[in-house]
Amino acid sequence: MYSVTCPHCRQASQWAERPQAEEIRCTYCRKAFRVVFKADASVPAAPASTPPAAVPAASTGSAPIASASIQVKPRASAPVAAPTPAAAVDETPPEARGGGRVNDDDDLPSRRRDRDRRRRDRDFDRPPGSGNAGLIVGLVIGGIVLFGGLTAVLMVVLTADDAAPIAVQNPPPAAFQARPHVLDPTRADHFDFMMAELKSDNEDHRHIAYRWLRQAEPNHPRRGEVTKILEERVALYRAQVFGDDEFFDAYFRWATRDNYPWLSNMARNEEFTVWGNARRHRSMEVLGKLKEERAVEDIARNLESIHHRDPAYRALLVMGPVAEKKLQPLLLDPNAALRHHVARLLGDIGTRESLSALDNAAQKHAQDGQFVEHVKRARQAIEGRAQ
């Protein structure tokens, strides 16, 4: 057996037979090197083509390795008679000898071993507990953040508790101190509280008053004061896209003849929308209940439209004989549909004062047989009530 020490990794390799004077690879690091065997001192030296001295190695990518002469001796089990050679290691890299570039795979075990060695050295040099430094820092930062959050919450709670005495130090005016939480529309003593809300600049407070007014009985000694305030706000709420149901419910419920300007305007000029038509119909209804003679023609003009005819007819019926005088001139109107409905209305609410106006209209529009028939029935109804 022969032992050869690698000049790269310093590991000894065992060879059963003597290697020839050629390039061999280490069985550990798989790097190539050249071994030159020389005869033992007791054996005559054989001529050799390679000088006994080893050539210095120039390892690619690493520091050069010093040249060395390595004795390769057989083990005790080798035959005594066999010559004991000595080997000189040729550490010249294959590139320098023209043997080509060493395969990168040859360096794999060496690189892995060097990496493991560096890792062990790093772990050995690291102070105890340094591996948990990141965890410790994270826990410290988390604790600081948690403490800050709890402090902020505590400050908010304490601030909220301190706000109560401030409200006590600045009490509301005496008029609001006794105000109930809910205004009852059935209680007359809540009227003053409602008026305070109605005059408020806060829209939410105003709507508290509107809700009270839409349910309360409008026959109140201070009704005129309420309607005056509401009349001033009609333009504001009409300008809104959808209007305001709570306001208009209160307005139509409490309206009086003093509200005629806006009621008459809405009875004839409202836009053709769901909410616009609703306001038009409510206006005619209120004017009919108020028996406002000035609004007769405004209401009667709605008889021309199929969309507003029924509410207008009902409003004029409610108004009764008060509307008779204003309806008579409309018997001569160029619009045939309007003439027909006016003749029907006079048959329902007219008196003997309308008979001459009916006869005159029938003569002027004698070619309209349907109108003449309506006039005939109206005369019969009026004469029947007069008997």
C-alpha positions in Angstrom: 0.0 0.0 0.0 1.2 3.5 -0.9 0.2 6.8 0.9 0.1 10.0 -1.1 -0.7 13.4 0.6 -2.6 15.9 -1.5 -0.9 19.3 -1.6 -4.3 21.1 -1.9 -6.3 19.6 1.0 -3.5 17.9 2.9 -5.4 14.6 3.0 -3.6 11.3 2.5 -4.8 8.9 -0.1 -4.1 5.2 0.0 -3.0 3.4 -3.2 -2.9 -0.4 -3.5 -0.3 -0.2 -6.3 2.3 2.4 -7.0 0.9 5.1 -9.2 2.7 5.8 -12.4 4.6 9.1 -12.9 1.5 10.9 -14.1 -1.3 13.2 -13.0 -3.7 11.8 -10.4 -6.7 13.2 -8.6 -7.2 13.5 -4.9 -10.0 11.2 -3.7 -11.2 13.9 -1.3 -11.1 17.3 -3.0 -10.9 15.9 -6.5 -8.1 18.3 -7.5 -5.4 17.0 -9.9 -1.7 17.1 -9.1 1.3 15.3 -10.4 3.4 12.8 -8.5 6.9 11.8 -9.4 8.3 8.7 -7.7 12.0 8.4 -6.9 13.9 5.4 -5.9 14.7 4.8 -2.2 18.1 5.6 -1.0 19.0 1.9 -0.8 18.1 1.4 -4.4 20.1 2.8 -7.3 18.5 5.8 -8.8 16.8 5.3 -12.1 17.0 8.0 -14.7 14.1 10.3 -14.6 12.8 12.7 -17.1 11.3 15.0 -14.5 13.6 16.9 -12.1 13.2 15.8 -8.5 12.3 19.2 -7.3 8.5 20.0 -7.3 7.3 23.0 -9.4 5.4 25.6 -7.4 1.7 25.5 -8.0 -0.3 28.4 -9.4 -3.8 27.4 -8.5 -6.4 29.2 -10.5 -8.4 31.7 -8.4 -6.4 31.0 -5.2 -3.0 31.7 -3.6 -0.1 29.6 -4.8 0.8 26.5 -2.8 4.5 26.2 -1.7 6.3 23.3 -3.4 6.9 20.3 -1.2 8.6 16.9 -1.5 6.4 14.2 -0.2 7.7 10.7 0.7 5.3 8.0 -0.4 6.1 4.9 1.7 4.5 1.5 1.6 2.7 0.2 4.6 4.1 -2.5 6.8 2.1 -5.1 4.9 4.0 -4.4 1.7 6.7 -7.0 0.8 10.1 -6.3 2.3 11.9 -7.0 -1.0 10.0 -4.4 -2.8 11.8 -1.1 -3.2 10.6 1.7 -1.0 10.1 4.7 -3.3 9.8 8.3 -2.5 7.5 10.6 -4.4 7.9 14.2 -5.2 4.6 15.9 -5.8 4.3 18.1 -8.8 2.1 20.9 -7.7 2.0 22.7 -11.0 -1.7 23.2 -12.0 -2.9 21.5 -15.1 -3.3 24.9 -16.8 0.4 25.7 -16.4 1.3 22.2 -17.8 -1.1 22.6 -20.7 -3.4 20.0 -19.4 -6.5 22.1 -19.8 -8.8 23.9 -17.3 -9.9 22.1 -14.2 -13.6 21.4 -14.2 -15.6 23.5 -11.7 -17.2 20.4 -10.4 -13.8 19.4 -9.0 -13.9 22.3 -6.6 -17.4 21.5 -5.3 -16.4 19.5 -2.2 -13.7 22.0 -1.4 -16.1 24.9 -1.7 -18.6 23.2 0.4 -16.1 22.3 3.0 -14.8 25.9 3.1 -18.3 27.2 3.4 -19.0 24.9 6.3 -15.7 25.9 8.0 -16.6 29.6 7.6 -20.0 29.0 9.0 -18.6 27.2 12.0 -16.1 30.0 12.5 -18.9 32.6 12.3 -21.0 30.8 14.8 -18.1 30.3 17.1 -17.2 34.0 17.0 -20.8 35.2 17.5 -21.5 36.3 21.0 -24.1 34.3 23.0 -27.7 35.4 22.5 -26.8 37.5 19.4 -29.2 35.3 17.2 -32.2 36.6 19.1 -31.3 40.3 18.6 -33.9 40.8 15.8 -36.7 39.1 17.9 -35.8 41.3 20.9 -35.9 44.5 18.9 -39.2 43.5 17.3 -40.8 42.8 20.8 -39.5 46.1 22.1 -41.0 48.1 19.2 -44.3 46.2 19.4 -44.5 47.0 23.1 -43.9 50.7 22.5 -46.6 50.8 19.8 -49.1 49.0 22.1 -48.3 51.3 25.0 -48.8 54.3 22.8 -52.2 53.0 21.5 -53.4 52.3 25.0 -52.3 55.8 26.1 -54.2 57.4 23.2 -57.4 55.5 24.0 -57.1 56.4 27.7 -56.7 60.1 26.8 -59.8 60.0 24.6 -61.8 58.4 27.4 -60.6 60.9 29.9 -61.3 63.8 27.6 -64.8 62.6 26.9 -65.5 62.4 30.7 -64.2 65.9 31.1 -66.6 67.3 28.5 -69.7 66.9 30.7 -68.8 69.6 33.2 -68.2 72.0 30.3 -71.8 71.6 29.1 -73.0 72.3 32.6 -70.9 75.5 32.9 -72.6 76.8 29.7 -76.3 75.9 30.0 -78.7 76.7 27.2 -81.0 79.6 27.4 -84.0 79.4 29.8 -86.4 78.9 26.9 -84.7 75.6 26.1 -84.0 74.3 29.6 -87.5 72.8 30.0 -87.9 71.6 26.5 -89.1 68.0 26.4 -87.2 65.4 24.4 -90.2 64.9 22.1 -92.7 67.6 21.1 -96.3 66.4 21.3 -98.5 67.8 18.6 -101.6 67.2 20.7 -100.3 69.5 23.5 -100.9 73.2 23.2 -98.2 74.0 25.7 -95.6 72.6 23.3 -96.4 75.4 20.8 -93.7 77.7 22.2 -91.1 75.0 21.9 -92.1 74.4 18.4 -91.9 78.1 17.4 -88.3 78.2 18.8 -87.4 75.3 16.6 -89.2 76.9 13.6 -87.2 80.1 13.9 -83.9 78.3 14.3 -81.1 78.6 11.7 -80.4 74.9 12.1 -82.2 72.9 9.4 -82.6 69.8 11.6 -84.3 71.9 14.3 -86.6 73.3 11.6 -87.7 69.9 10.6 -88.6 69.1 14.2 -91.1 72.0 13.9 -92.3 70.8 10.5 -93.1 67.4 11.9 -95.0 68.9 14.7 -97.0 71.2 12.4 -98.0 68.5 10.0 -99.8 66.6 12.8 -101.0 69.4 15.1 -104.4 71.1 14.8 -104.0 74.3 12.7 -106.8 76.2 14.3 -104.5 78.1 16.7 -104.6 81.7 17.7 -101.0 82.2 16.4 -101.7 80.5 13.1 -100.9 83.6 11.1 -97.5 83.9 12.7 -96.7 80.3 11.6 -98.0 80.8 8.0 -96.0 83.9 7.5 -92.7 82.1 8.4 -93.7 79.2 6.1 -94.6 81.5 3.2 -91.2 83.0 3.2 -89.6 79.5 2.8 -91.7 78.2 -0.1 -89.3 79.4 -2.8 -86.4 77.8 -1.0 -88.0 74.3 -0.9 -89.5 74.6 -4.3 -86.0 75.1 -5.7 -84.9 71.7 -4.4 -84.9 68.8 -6.9 -87.3 66.7 -5.0 -88.8 69.4 -2.8 -89.3 68.7 0.9 -92.3 66.6 1.9 -92.2 67.5 5.6 -92.2 71.2 4.9 -95.0 71.2 2.3 -97.1 68.9 4.5 -96.9 71.5 7.2 -97.4 74.4 4.7 -100.5 73.1 3.1 -102.0 72.1 6.5 -101.5 75.5 8.1 -102.0 77.7 5.0 -104.6 80.5 5.1 -105.8 83.1 2.5 -102.6 85.1 3.3 -100.8 82.3 1.5 -102.7 82.9 -1.7 -99.8 84.2 -3.8 -97.8 81.0 -3.6 -100.8 78.7 -3.5 -102.2 80.2 -6.7 -98.7 80.1 -8.3 -98.3 76.4 -7.6 -101.8 75.7 -8.8 -101.0 76.7 -12.3 -97.2 76.7 -12.7 -95.7 73.6 -11.1 -93.4 71.5 -13.1 -94.7 68.2 -14.5 -93.0 65.8 -12.1 -94.3 63.5 -9.5 -93.6 66.0 -6.7 -94.5 69.0 -8.9 -97.9 67.4 -9.7 -98.5 66.6 -6.0 -97.9 70.2 -5.0 -100.2 71.4 -7.8 -103.0 69.2 -6.6 -102.5 70.0 -3.0 -102.6 73.7 -3.8 -105.9 73.4 -5.6 -107.3 71.4 -2.7 -106.3 74.0 -0.1 -107.7 76.9 -2.3 -111.0 75.0 -2.6 -111.2 74.5 1.1 -110.4 78.2 1.7 -113.1 79.1 -0.9 -110.6 81.6 -2.4 -112.6 83.2 -5.2 -109.4 84.7 -6.7 -108.1 81.3 -7.5 -111.2 80.0 -9.5 -109.7 80.6 -12.9 -106.3 79.3 -11.9 -108.0 76.1 -10.8 -110.4 75.9 -13.7 -107.6 76.1 -16.2 -106.4 72.7 -15.0 -109.7 71.2 -16.4 -108.0 71.3 -19.8 -105.4 68.6 -18.8 -106.3 65.0 -18.2 -103.6 64.8 -15.6 -105.0 67.6 -13.4 -108.7 67.6 -14.3 -110.1 65.5 -11.4 -108.3 67.4 -8.6 -109.4 70.7 -10.2 -113.0 69.5 -10.5 -113.1 68.4 -6.9 -111.6 71.7 -5.6 -114.2 73.7 -7.5 -117.0 71.5 -6.2 -115.7 72.1 -2.6 -115.6 75.8 -3.3 -119.3 75.7 -4.3 -121.4 78.7 -5.4 -118.5 81.1 -4.6 -116.9 80.0 -7.9 -120.1 80.4 -10.0 -119.4 84.0 -11.0 -115.8 83.3 -12.1 -116.9 80.2 -14.1 -119.5 81.9 -16.2 -117.1 83.7 -18.6 -115.3 80.4 -19.3 -118.5 79.0 -21.0 -117.4 81.1 -24.0 -113.8 79.9 -24.0 -112.4 78.7 -27.3 -111.3 75.4 -25.7 -114.1 73.0 -26.2 -113.0 70.6 -23.4 -112.9 73.5 -20.9 -116.4 74.7 -21.9 -117.9 71.2 -21.4 -116.5 70.8 -17.9 -117.5 74.3 -16.9 -121.1 73.5 -18.0 -121.0 70.3 -15.9 -119.7 72.2 -12.9 -122.4 74.9 -13.1 -124.9 72.1 -13.2 -123.5 70.8 -9.9 -122.9 74.1 -8.0 -124.7 76.8 -10.0 -127.8 78.9 -9.2 -130.4 80.7 -11.2 -127.8 83.4 -11.8 -126.0 81.1 -14.2 -129.1 80.3 -16.4 -128.7 83.3 -18.7 -125.0 82.6 -19.1 -125.7 79.0 -20.1 -128.4 80.0 -22.7 -126.1 82.6 -24.2 -123.2 80.1 -24.5 -125.5 77.4 -26.1 -126.6 79.9 -28.8 -123.0 81.0 -29.6 -121.7 77.4 -29.8 -124.9 75.8 -31.3 -122.7 73.8 -33.7 -121.2 71.9 -30.7 -123.9 69.4 -30.0 -122.2 67.8 -27.0 -121.8 71.2 -25.4 -125.4 72.1 -26.0 -126.4 68.8 -24.3 -124.2 69.7 -21.2 -126.0 73.1 -21.1 -129.4 71.5 -21.2 -128.6 69.1 -18.3 -127.1 72.0 -16.3 -130.2 74.0 -16.6 -132.3 71.1 -15.5 -130.1 70.5 -12.4 -130.2 74.2 -11.4 -134.0 74.4 -11.9 -134.4 71.2 -9.9 -132.5 72.6 -6.9 -134.4 75.9 -7.1 -137.8 74.3 -6.7 
